C-alpha cells in the first residue's frame, strides 16, 4: 500500500518564498496549469525552480470543461515554452502511448523498436530523470480527470532511496496554539528519536 504526503503550496507570486522552500523537499511535483489561460508568466518561474531543484513533474491541465477543444493548442504551447518530453497519460492504453514515451530517450527508443513496448519500470525511471513529463487534462471543479491523475501518480512514481544515516531538510516553521515553535522537516535518512540532540 502506497502512502503520499501532499504539500499544497499556493502558486501565486505573493507566496513564492514559501513555495520555493517546499520545492526543496519534494520527490515529485504536480504542476496545475489553467486550460483557459495556458502558460502564464508565473508558470515559467515555477518551471525554472522545478528544473533548478531537479524535481520530476506531473502536470494537471485544469478547467478543461471551459477549454474543450484546446488540447492540441495547449500541448503545442507547453512544447514551445519548455521543450519536449510532454506525454499524455490520460489514456495509457492508446496505440501511440508507448511510442510517445519511447521517443523521449534514445536507448529506450531502440528497445521499443525491437520489442514494441516499454517497461513500466523504465517509464518510472524516465519520469524521475525528468525525461518524461506526464500530463492529464481535467476539471477539478467538475471532478473529472483528478482520479485518473492520482492513479497515474500511484502507478508511475518511483520509490526514493534514503541513507541509513540521519538526515533532514527543514521546509517550514510554525507555532502551535501555546506559541511553541514547530519545525516541519522531511527526513532524508535514518530516524529521529524524542530528545535526540542534533549538531
C-alpha positions as CSV (number, residue, x, y, z in Angstrom):
1,X,0.0,0.0,0.0
2,X,1.4,3.4,-1.0
3,X,1.5,6.4,1.2
4,X,1.9,10.0,-0.1
5,X,2.4,13.3,1.8
6,X,0.9,16.2,0.0
7,X,2.4,19.7,0.4
8,X,-0.1,22.1,-1.0
9,X,1.6,25.4,-1.9
10,X,-0.1,28.5,-3.4
11,X,1.0,29.1,-6.9
12,X,0.5,32.8,-6.6
13,X,3.6,35.0,-6.9
14,X,3.0,36.5,-3.5
15,X,3.8,33.2,-1.9
16,X,7.0,32.5,-3.9
17,X,9.3,32.2,-0.9
18,X,7.1,29.6,0.9
19,X,6.6,27.7,-2.3
20,X,10.3,27.6,-3.1
21,X,11.1,26.2,0.3
22,X,8.6,23.4,-0.2
23,X,10.1,22.6,-3.6
24,X,13.4,21.6,-2.0
25,X,11.8,18.7,-0.2
26,X,9.6,17.3,-2.9
27,X,10.1,13.9,-4.5
28,X,7.7,14.9,-7.3
29,X,5.6,17.9,-8.1
30,X,2.1,18.3,-9.6
31,X,2.0,21.5,-11.6
32,X,-1.5,22.7,-12.2
33,X,-2.0,24.8,-15.4
34,X,-5.2,26.6,-16.3
35,X,-6.6,25.3,-19.6
36,X,-8.3,28.6,-20.2
37,X,-5.2,30.8,-19.5
38,X,-2.5,28.5,-20.8
39,X,1.2,29.0,-19.8
40,X,1.2,32.3,-17.9
41,X,4.3,34.2,-16.7
42,X,4.3,32.7,-13.2
43,X,4.3,29.1,-14.7
44,X,7.7,30.0,-16.2
45,X,9.0,30.9,-12.8
46,X,7.7,27.6,-11.3
47,X,9.1,25.6,-14.2
48,X,12.6,27.2,-13.7
49,X,12.5,26.5,-10.0
50,X,11.5,22.8,-10.5
51,X,14.3,22.5,-13.1
52,X,16.8,24.0,-10.7
53,X,15.9,21.6,-7.9
54,X,15.6,18.7,-10.4
55,X,12.1,17.8,-9.3
56,X,10.2,15.4,-11.6
57,X,6.8,16.9,-12.7
58,X,3.3,15.6,-13.4
59,X,1.1,18.2,-15.0
60,X,-2.7,18.6,-14.5
61,X,-4.2,20.9,-17.1
62,X,-7.3,22.2,-15.3
63,X,-10.6,23.9,-16.3
64,X,-10.9,21.8,-19.5
65,X,-14.7,22.0,-19.0
66,X,-14.3,25.6,-20.2
67,X,-11.5,24.9,-22.7
68,X,-12.8,21.9,-24.6
69,X,-11.1,21.5,-28.0
70,X,-7.9,23.4,-26.9
71,X,-5.9,20.2,-26.1
72,X,-3.6,20.3,-29.1
73,X,-3.0,24.1,-28.8
74,X,-2.1,23.7,-25.1
75,X,0.3,20.9,-25.8
76,X,1.9,23.0,-28.5
77,X,2.3,25.8,-26.1
78,X,4.0,23.6,-23.5
79,X,6.4,22.3,-26.1
80,X,7.1,25.7,-27.4
81,X,7.8,27.2,-24.0
82,X,9.5,24.3,-22.2
83,X,10.7,21.8,-24.8
84,X,10.0,18.2,-25.4
85,X,9.1,15.3,-23.1
86,X,5.4,16.0,-22.5
87,X,3.3,12.8,-22.8
88,X,-0.4,12.4,-22.4
89,X,-1.0,9.9,-19.6
90,X,-4.8,10.3,-19.8
91,X,-5.1,7.1,-21.8
92,X,-2.1,4.8,-21.4
93,X,-3.8,2.0,-23.3
94,X,-3.9,4.0,-26.6
95,X,-1.8,2.9,-29.5
96,X,0.5,5.9,-29.5
97,X,1.3,6.0,-25.8
98,X,4.3,3.7,-25.8
99,X,5.9,5.4,-28.8
100,X,5.3,8.8,-27.4
101,X,7.2,7.8,-24.2
102,X,9.9,5.9,-26.1
103,X,11.0,8.9,-28.3
104,X,12.0,10.8,-25.2
105,X,15.1,8.6,-24.7
106,X,17.3,7.1,-27.5
107,X,18.2,3.9,-25.6
108,X,14.5,3.3,-24.7
109,X,13.5,4.0,-28.3
110,X,16.0,1.4,-29.6
111,X,14.5,-1.2,-27.3
112,X,11.0,-0.1,-28.2
113,X,11.7,-0.6,-31.9
114,X,12.9,-4.1,-31.1
115,X,10.2,-5.2,-28.7
116,X,7.3,-2.9,-29.4
117,X,6.8,-2.0,-25.7
118,X,8.3,0.0,-22.9
119,X,8.6,-1.5,-19.4
120,X,6.7,0.3,-16.6
121,X,10.0,0.4,-14.6
122,X,11.6,2.3,-17.5
123,X,8.8,4.8,-17.7
124,X,9.1,5.4,-13.9
125,X,12.9,6.0,-14.4
126,X,12.4,8.4,-17.3
127,X,9.9,10.4,-15.2
128,X,12.3,10.5,-12.2
129,X,15.1,11.7,-14.5
130,X,12.9,14.5,-16.0
131,X,13.0,13.0,-19.5
132,X,9.2,12.5,-19.5
133,X,6.6,14.9,-18.1
134,X,3.2,13.2,-17.8
135,X,0.2,15.3,-18.2
136,X,-3.6,14.8,-17.8
137,X,-6.5,17.0,-18.8
138,X,-9.4,17.5,-16.5
139,X,-11.5,19.8,-14.4
140,X,-11.1,19.9,-10.6
141,X,-14.4,21.8,-10.2
142,X,-16.3,19.2,-12.2
143,X,-14.4,16.3,-10.7
144,X,-13.1,14.7,-13.9
145,X,-9.5,13.8,-14.6
146,X,-8.4,14.1,-11.0
147,X,-8.8,10.4,-10.0
148,X,-7.1,9.4,-13.2
149,X,-4.2,11.7,-12.4
150,X,-3.9,10.2,-8.9
151,X,-4.0,6.7,-10.4
152,X,-1.2,7.5,-12.8
153,X,0.9,9.0,-10.0
154,X,0.4,5.9,-7.9
155,X,1.5,3.7,-10.8
156,X,4.5,5.7,-12.1
157,X,6.1,7.2,-9.0
158,X,9.5,5.6,-8.3
159,X,10.3,4.8,-4.6
160,X,13.0,7.1,-3.3
161,X,16.4,5.9,-1.9
162,X,17.3,7.0,1.6
163,X,20.5,6.6,3.5
164,X,20.8,4.9,6.9
165,X,22.4,7.9,8.4
166,X,20.1,10.5,9.8
167,X,19.4,13.5,7.6
168,X,16.6,16.0,7.2
169,X,15.6,19.2,5.4
170,X,13.6,21.8,7.2
171,X,10.9,23.4,4.9
172,X,8.6,25.3,7.3
173,X,8.4,26.8,10.8
174,X,5.1,27.4,12.6
175,X,3.8,27.8,16.1
176,X,1.2,25.8,17.9
177,X,-1.7,27.2,20.0
178,X,0.6,27.6,23.0
179,X,3.2,29.5,21.0
180,X,5.7,26.7,20.9
181,X,7.8,26.7,17.7
182,X,7.2,23.7,15.4
183,X,9.7,22.7,12.8
184,X,8.4,20.8,9.8
185,X,11.0,18.7,8.1
186,X,11.4,15.9,5.5
187,X,13.5,13.0,6.9
188,X,16.0,12.0,4.1
189,X,17.6,9.2,6.0
190,X,17.7,7.3,9.3
191,X,15.3,8.2,12.1
192,X,14.9,10.9,14.7
193,X,14.1,9.9,18.3
194,X,12.5,12.0,21.0
195,X,15.0,14.3,22.8
196,X,17.8,13.4,20.3
197,X,20.4,16.1,20.1
198,X,21.3,17.4,16.6
199,X,24.5,19.1,15.8
